[in-house]
Amino acid sequence: MENSVSSRLDSLIKLQTIDSKLDAIKKIRGDLPEEVQDLEDEIAGYETRIQKSKNEISELDEGIKASRQGIKDSEKLIQKYEEQQQNVRNNREYDAITKEIELQDLEKQILDKKIKEFNEKIEVVKERIGETETVLNERLKDLDTKKNELTTIISENEVEEEKLLKDREKALKNLSERLAKSYQKVRDNANNGLAVVSVKRNACGGCFNIVPPQRQADIKERKKLIVCEHCGRILADVEVVVEEEKPKKKTTRKKRTTTKK
């Protein structure tokens, strides 16, 4: 049991060391990954907006086509009614046909007005698309720059990162699934990513709360896994800090001066 606990502690320390190195590599990247993701999301939003605007133009174009067809239909009816007017037998029939012609003329005017409105809307939407495309192109340039920066940084640490990730997989194999999950949970909740710490100067290396002497003795024995009662971090060992002795100051005697009378 003792060797088992000691072995698990060693694996946890190794895992924490690997994760800390990976964190350091990620820290070099700074906010670039998040900035790239934000830009990609923003660009996707602009592309969706442009596509919706293009769909709107297509609908307006369909409205224009339908209106033009309506005008043609009205013109055909007017021509038909005008021919019928030539063969009317009385004023009543003439007035009825004239009213139909007037209605079709009015319909043409309404459709002409609709076409004009549709065209005006199309111009507004096109202007909106142009503005959005301008912003989109700027964001695409920003994204390209950020991606190049990120790619450069990643490539500089790629070999080391791949090795660390492989080492991490090996270290995880030495831990039970339950312990690995507990470690990751503590690590996710910790601001500095430390789930395994040492006791240094009688305090937890994570939250810096005092660890009682008896608990320190238990940690040194390595008979069981011990966690900090304040922050929940795993306390792996106790570091002994050797205080350097300060050199003693040399005392210099003051010479007594005698004055001649």
DODREN-207621 format. One record per residue (C-alpha): residue number from 1; residue in three letters; chain; x, z, y. Coordinates in steps of 0.02 Angstrom, whole numbers, plus 50000, padded with zeros to 5 digits. Example, Ala and Ser with C-alpha at 12.3 -4.5 7.8 and 13.67 -1.06 7.14 Angstrom:
2
 num residuo cadena     X     Z     Y
   1     Ala      A 50615 50390 49775
   2     Ser      A 50684 50357 49947
This chain:
261
 num residuo cadena     X     Z     Y
   1     Met      A 50000 50000 50000
   2     Glu      A 50140 50047 50119
   3     Asn      A 50229 49882 50092
   4     Ser      A 50063 49790 50110
   5     Val      A 50026 49870 50280
   6     Ser      A 50205 49847 50336
   7     Ser      A 50198 49663 50283
   8     Arg      A 50035 49637 50376
   9     Leu      A 50108 49716 50532
  10     Asp      A 50260 49603 50523
  11     Ser      A 50145 49452 50505
  12     Leu      A 50041 49510 50654
  13     Ile      A 50197 49534 50760
  14     Lys      A 50258 49362 50711
  15     Leu      A 50088 49285 50748
  16     Gln      A 50082 49370 50918
  17     Thr      A 50258 49310 50958
  18     Ile      A 50208 49131 50914
  19     Asp      A 50047 49141 51015
  20     Ser      A 50140 49211 51165
  21     Lys      A 50260 49063 51159
  22     Leu      A 50113 48943 51147
  23     Asp      A 50032 49031 51295
  24     Ala      A 50192 49007 51394
  25     Ile      A 50189 48821 51355
  26     Lys      A 50006 48809 51407
  27     Lys      A 50045 48906 51565
  28     Ile      A 50168 48770 51616
  29     Arg      A 50023 48648 51613
  30     Gly      A 49933 48759 51737
  31     Asp      A 49757 48702 51781
  32     Leu      A 49793 48520 51737
  33     Pro      A 49689 48516 51575
  34     Glu      A 49539 48590 51668
  35     Glu      A 49565 48474 51815
  36     Val      A 49571 48323 51698
  37     Gln      A 49411 48380 51612
  38     Asp      A 49323 48411 51778
  39     Leu      A 49372 48237 51840
  40     Glu      A 49312 48157 51678
  41     Asp      A 49145 48247 51695
  42     Glu      A 49132 48197 51878
  43     Ile      A 49173 48015 51837
  44     Ala      A 49043 48014 51698
  45     Gly      A 48916 48077 51826
  46     Tyr      A 48960 47937 51948
  47     Glu      A 48950 47806 51809
  48     Thr      A 48779 47871 51757
  49     Arg      A 48722 47866 51939
  50     Ile      A 48782 47686 51959
  51     Gln      A 48697 47633 51798
  52     Lys      A 48532 47712 51854
  53     Ser      A 48546 47620 52020
  54     Lys      A 48578 47456 51930
  55     Asn      A 48425 47488 51821
  56     Glu      A 48327 47521 51981
  57     Ile      A 48384 47352 52051
  58     Ser      A 48331 47267 51888
  59     Glu      A 48157 47345 51905
  60     Leu      A 48146 47290 52087
  61     Asp      A 48199 47114 52036
  62     Glu      A 48061 47113 51907
  63     Gly      A 47940 47166 52044
  64     Ile      A 47999 47021 52152
  65     Lys      A 47977 46897 52009
  66     Ala      A 47802 46963 51974
  67     Ser      A 47756 46950 52159
  68     Arg      A 47822 46772 52172
  69     Gln      A 47723 46726 52018
  70     Gly      A 47571 46807 52098
  71     Ile      A 47597 46701 52254
  72     Lys      A 47606 46543 52148
  73     Asp      A 47446 46592 52059
  74     Ser      A 47360 46622 52226
  75     Glu      A 47419 46454 52290
  76     Lys      A 47349 46368 52136
  77     Leu      A 47182 46457 52161
  78     Ile      A 47179 46409 52345
  79     Gln      A 47211 46228 52299
  80     Lys      A 47072 46238 52170
  81     Tyr      A 46950 46317 52294
  82     Glu      A 46994 46189 52428
  83     Glu      A 46952 46048 52305
  84     Gln      A 46788 46135 52263
  85     Gln      A 46747 46146 52449
  86     Gln      A 46742 45956 52455
  87     Asn      A 46600 45954 52329
  88     Val      A 46489 46098 52390
  89     Arg      A 46303 46067 52402
  90     Asn      A 46258 46197 52533
  91     Asn      A 46329 46316 52662
  92     Arg      A 46310 46465 52546
  93     Glu      A 46429 46389 52417
  94     Tyr      A 46548 46338 52557
  95     Asp      A 46553 46514 52630
  96     Ala      A 46581 46591 52458
  97     Ile      A 46728 46476 52423
  98     Thr      A 46798 46505 52597
  99     Lys      A 46791 46693 52565
 100     Glu      A 46888 46669 52402
 101     Ile      A 47020 46567 52493
 102     Glu      A 47036 46703 52624
 103     Leu      A 47055 46835 52488
 104     Gln      A 47194 46734 52405
 105     Asp      A 47280 46711 52574
 106     Leu      A 47271 46900 52598
 107     Glu      A 47341 46924 52423
 108     Lys      A 47487 46809 52467
 109     Gln      A 47523 46910 52624
 110     Ile      A 47521 47073 52525
 111     Leu      A 47638 47000 52395
 112     Asp      A 47754 46931 52531
 113     Lys      A 47761 47104 52608
 114     Lys      A 47801 47179 52437
 115     Ile      A 47943 47055 52411
 116     Lys      A 48014 47102 52580
 117     Glu      A 48003 47289 52538
 118     Phe      A 48083 47259 52367
 119     Asn      A 48227 47164 52448
 120     Glu      A 48253 47302 52576
 121     Lys      A 48257 47431 52437
 122     Ile      A 48381 47325 52340
 123     Glu      A 48496 47321 52492
 124     Val      A 48486 47511 52507
 125     Val      A 48523 47535 52322
 126     Lys      A 48667 47410 52329
 127     Glu      A 48741 47505 52476
 128     Arg      A 48724 47666 52378
 129     Ile      A 48810 47586 52228
 130     Gly      A 48952 47526 52340
 131     Glu      A 48978 47701 52410
 132     Thr      A 48974 47778 52237
 133     Glu      A 49095 47648 52169
 134     Thr      A 49216 47685 52311
 135     Val      A 49215 47870 52267
 136     Leu      A 49224 47827 52081
 137     Asn      A 49380 47720 52106
 138     Glu      A 49463 47862 52202
 139     Arg      A 49422 47985 52063
 140     Leu      A 49486 47862 51932
 141     Lys      A 49652 47854 52024
 142     Asp      A 49657 48045 52033
 143     Leu      A 49618 48055 51847
 144     Asp      A 49756 47931 51806
 145     Thr      A 49881 48033 51908
 146     Lys      A 49828 48198 51829
 147     Lys      A 49833 48125 51654
 148     Asn      A 50007 48056 51681
 149     Glu      A 50066 48227 51744
 150     Leu      A 49987 48313 51594
 151     Thr      A 50057 48185 51471
 152     Thr      A 50232 48210 51542
 153     Ile      A 50221 48400 51527
 154     Ile      A 50148 48390 51351
 155     Ser      A 50283 48268 51293
 156     Glu      A 50419 48383 51358
 157     Asn      A 50358 48525 51246
 158     Glu      A 50278 48422 51107
 159     Val      A 50410 48453 50974
 160     Glu      A 50419 48640 51007
 161     Glu      A 50229 48655 51014
 162     Glu      A 50206 48564 50847
 163     Lys      A 50334 48678 50765
 164     Leu      A 50249 48833 50836
 165     Leu      A 50079 48775 50775
 166     Lys      A 50148 48749 50600
 167     Asp      A 50229 48921 50604
 168     Arg      A 50064 48993 50663
 169     Glu      A 49973 48919 50513
 170     Lys      A 50101 48998 50397
 171     Ala      A 50085 49167 50482
 172     Leu      A 49895 49160 50468
 173     Lys      A 49907 49131 50280
 174     Asn      A 49986 49303 50262
 175     Leu      A 49832 49385 50341
 176     Ser      A 49658 49410 50272
 177     Glu      A 49520 49311 50356
 178     Arg      A 49443 49472 50422
 179     Leu      A 49606 49533 50499
 180     Ala      A 49641 49362 50574
 181     Lys      A 49468 49360 50654
 182     Ser      A 49492 49536 50722
 183     Tyr      A 49661 49486 50794
 184     Gln      A 49586 49332 50877
 185     Lys      A 49439 49430 50947
 186     Val      A 49554 49558 51029
 187     Arg      A 49666 49419 51092
 188     Asp      A 49518 49324 51169
 189     Asn      A 49462 49481 51260
 190     Ala      A 49635 49520 51327
 191     Asn      A 49683 49449 51497
 192     Asn      A 49864 49426 51446
 193     Gly      A 49826 49363 51270
 194     Leu      A 49911 49512 51189
 195     Ala      A 49824 49580 51034
 196     Val      A 49979 49660 50955
 197     Val      A 50086 49774 51063
 198     Ser      A 50216 49910 51051
 199     Val      A 50213 50086 51117
 200     Lys      A 50340 50098 51255
 201     Arg      A 50376 50251 51359
 202     Asn      A 50237 50340 51264
 203     Ala      A 50106 50214 51324
 204     Cys      A 50011 50067 51250
 205     Gly      A 50099 49904 51293
 206     Gly      A 49932 49824 51332
 207     Cys      A 49829 49945 51437
 208     Phe      A 49970 50070 51476
 209     Asn      A 49867 50221 51425
 210     Ile      A 49962 50367 51348
 211     Val      A 49976 50368 51158
 212     Pro      A 49983 50546 51086
 213     Pro      A 50143 50597 50991
 214     Gln      A 50051 50617 50824
 215     Arg      A 49980 50442 50840
 216     Gln      A 50153 50376 50877
 217     Ala      A 50216 50460 50719
 218     Asp      A 50078 50375 50618
 219     Ile      A 50126 50207 50694
 220     Lys      A 50308 50232 50644
 221     Glu      A 50259 50273 50464
 222     Arg      A 50167 50106 50447
 223     Lys      A 50047 50175 50318
 224     Lys      A 49893 50105 50406
 225     Leu      A 49845 49989 50546
 226     Ile      A 49821 50086 50707
 227     Val      A 49735 50021 50862
 228     Cys      A 49737 50086 51039
 229     Glu      A 49584 50194 51066
 230     His      A 49570 50129 51245
 231     Cys      A 49590 49940 51232
 232     Gly      A 49578 49905 51044
 233     Arg      A 49748 49819 51033
 234     Ile      A 49847 49837 50872
 235     Leu      A 49993 49957 50896
 236     Ala      A 50131 49883 50789
 237     Asp      A 50282 49992 50827
 238     Val      A 50357 50119 50943
 239     Glu      A 50501 50064 51052
 240     Val      A 50634 50191 51086
 241     Val      A 50694 50182 51264
 242     Val      A 50868 50248 51289
 243     Glu      A 50893 50313 51463
 244     Glu      A 51062 50268 51534
 245     Glu      A 51158 50415 51601
 246     Lys      A 51187 50402 51784
 247     Pro      A 51370 50421 51832
 248     Lys      A 51406 50586 51914
 249     Lys      A 51453 50579 52094
 250     Lys      A 51627 50635 52130
 251     Thr      A 51633 50781 52250
 252     Thr      A 51765 50769 52382
 253     Arg      A 51833 50924 52462
 254     Lys      A 51845 50925 52647
 255     Lys      A 52019 50961 52712
 256     Arg      A 52028 51107 52828
 257     Thr      A 52113 51068 52990
 258     Thr      A 52212 51198 53080
 259     Thr      A 52234 51197 53265
 260     Lys      A 52394 51254 53343
 261     Lys      A 52381 51383 53478
